[in-house]
């Protein structure tokens, strides 16, 4: 039996406000990924059978480079948000949870930065 009041038991469990923001951002990235993914699939089909020169010339067009960068950023941010929810819900050790969240955030940032760098490198060397 605990002598804590309901308010005392709830303190330290986090704010009810942060989950709403996280949920909204995850939905926004999901909505953004729908047209970007459809665009990418049609672009990949159109580039099928072509070589590196054709693909790099395609990526050198500003609209294609911008859309590819947006796709990469939205994908890695959405991935990070989803993994964060899974980790917060299913990893119970506080130290392991913090370390895993940090690794996921840094990994998503590193992969996103590498993707953007690669897109820009191919786009500007075409």
Residue pairs with C-beta under 8 A, 6 or more apart in sequence:
2 9
22 81
22 84
22 85
25 77
25 81
26 78
26 81
26 82
26 85
29 74
29 77
29 78
29 81
30 78
32 70
32 74
33 71
33 74
33 75
33 78
36 67
36 70
36 71
36 74
37 71
39 67
39 71
40 67
40 68
40 71
43 58
43 64
47 54
47 55
47 58
55 122
56 122
56 123
56 125
56 126
57 126
58 64
59 65
59 68
59 119
59 122
59 123
59 126
60 122
60 123
60 124
60 126
65 119
65 120
65 123
68 119
69 115
69 116
69 119
69 120
72 112
72 115
72 116
72 119
73 112
73 116
75 112
76 108
76 109
76 111
76 112
76 115
77 108
77 112
79 108
80 104
80 105
80 108
80 109
83 104
83 108
84 101
84 104
84 105
87 97
87 100
87 101
87 104
88 97
88 101
91 97
91 100
